[in-house]
Structures are given as C-alpha cells and as structure tokens.
Amino acid sequence: MDQVILAKENGNDVSDMRTAYCEAMVELAEKDSRIVAVDADLMSAMGMKPFAKQFPERTVDCGIQEANMIGVACGLSVWGKIPFAHTFGPFCTRRACDQIFMSGAYNKANVKVVGSDPGITAAYNGGTHMPFEDMGIMRGIPTMTVVEPTDIVMLKNLMPQIADTYGMFYMRLVRKGVRKVYEPGSTFTIGKAVHLREGKDVTIIASGYCVAEAISAAKILQEQGTRAEYVHLETAGRAGCHRGSGGNRRDRYGREPQRDQRSWFCGERGAGKAQPGSGRNGRRTGRVRRGRSGRLSARALRTDGREHHCGSAPRSSAQTLICRNVPNLYCNTLLF
C-alpha cells in the first residue's frame, strides 16, 4: 500500500527536476545495463552531462532531429534496451508523433518518451516551446501511458516503475524548479490517484506542477468557508500496463498469443478508460474472430444495443465512399 506524506510547507524543492532526473537515470543505469539515454541536442539543458560522462557508451545524442531520435529509441528497444528519449514537449509530441505511433506503439516497443517544459513552464523560450496539447496527443495513442510527476520525491519514486514496466510511456516533466508537495519516504503507484484531502463542496483534480497550486487554492477556499476535496492524478491514458515479476521481460501482450485486433484501432483509444458501450477494461464489448484481421464477428459489431457494419449502418455518402474502399475492419472504426 502506498504511503503518502504531505510536505508541511509547499516551498521550492531542494533542486531542479532535471538534476533529479539525471540522478534517477544514473541510479537506474548502475543497476540495469539496458538503460540508455537518447536526446535531441539537449543533454546540457536537461542536466544529463553527468550521465553521459559516466555512461558514454549508453548515451546517444541525435542532434536536432526529434523524429529520428524516436526512431533510434525504437530501434534500441527492438534490441532489448530500455531507452529514455528526451526533448522539449512540443517537439516529441507534435513533430515526432507519427514515429511514436508507428515505430513505437504500433510496434509494441518499450520506449520512455520524456517531454520537458510542459505548459507555460518554458517561460522565456516562448510559445514555440510551450505544449498545451501534448497530453491530448499522447492519450490518443493506443497503449501509451502518460505520467506527470509533481516534485522530486514523486519523480524518483516513479522512475524505477517506469523503467520496470514494458511499454510506451510519455513523461511530462518540468525541467527547472518546482514547489515541494511530498516528503521523502512517500510512495506512489502508476495508474493510482492520490487522494490528498476530503471535502464536500467542490473537488479539485490536478497533476504535475499544478498540484501545489491546487493545494494553495484549497486553502484559500477553506478560509472562505468552502470545503474542497483535492486529488492528485499523476497518470493519464494508462492502457493496461503489465508489471511482471521478471522485471521488464514480458510485454503487455506477452501472455496472449493473439490480441484483440479491433481494440487496437478503436476500442482502447489510448486512454485505458471505459468509453460509452465499453467493458470494464476500456475495450468495447464483443469478441473478434481471432486470427482473421479483416473480419469481425456479429457480436463484435454490437454497440449500445445497435449493430453497426457496412451492410446496415446509417451513414453519409462520404462514409459510404470510404466503406467501398477500405477493409471491413477500418470501415467499422470510422462508423464507431
């Protein structure tokens, strides 16, 4: 069971998040020879020079070519490495989105993408370096798990879990100073929210650097007579990660000889959360005829009590045109 110890004061943390990230990477690399740091000409900006000095053979600086960096990381994953690929948030989510989807998620790779300076924390780097849509982009990728640590204590506690869990991760990370939220000794679990305070009037849900602001807001509301509940949600888009006792030796599909073809294209939606007409695990109810990727069973086509398929679903002329030119599987994806 997790143990959470809130800091008495939410002052500035003891060091920058990039320093803590480098320290955590060094600790992981000392214990596991598969850990590799991949970057896009930001080794110095991310404080990773100490890692590069200690592990030069496990440091890859790809230069200012983010899409290629993701390709390199996915290639390292194929060869059994555990790459942590870092660049600024907008560049690894927008510029390299196709590589993350195809070479990473679709290929069931084991890559940890780190996007720094989220939101407005890029400050003087300006709007070109400020990602406001990165979480939405990454949540839309099947099998992707989005994690946003709030301070140094949480970052160092989550890093071993991220390294030990096979699959695609996007870690949204403030690069410089943050306010302290948790005391050393606190433990967290990926995919599990932290309930920080009870309240009956309003609920505040926050992640990352906004958690400290949410705590401050709750205190102000209390002074005004409003009892606010606040919850720290550090994981979004968790799509069924598997943590085996062997430690990153089996991927999330490792125990299933065949996967649900339909869930990959339209069921999970990268969120790992129940959608309307879904089962408890986030996938649409129904079954797929195993081993035949282009055909679906009648039950698999049933959603919310209705049947949607090329033969009988109401659709526009544009949808009809699409249905005539794409396989049955993709046709149903469009109609859903």
Buried (B, 14 or more C-beta within 10 A) or exposed (E): EEEBEBBEEBEEBEBBBBBBBBBBBBBBBEEBEBBBBBBBBBBEBBBBEEBBEBBEEBBBBBEEBBBBBBBBBBBBBEEEBBBBBBBBBBBBBEBBBEBBBBBBBBBBBBBBBBBBBBBEBBEEEEEEBBBEEBBEBBBBBBBBBBBBBBBBBBBBBBBBBBBBBBBBBBBBBBBBBBBBBBBEEBBBBBBEBBEBBEBEEEEBEBBBBBBBBBBEBBEEBBEEEEEBBBBBBBBBBBBBBBBBEEEBEBBBBEEEEEEBBBBBBBBBBBBBBEBEBBEEEBBBBBEBBEEEBEEBBEEBBBBEEEEBBBEEBEBEEEBEEBBEEBEBBBBBBBBB
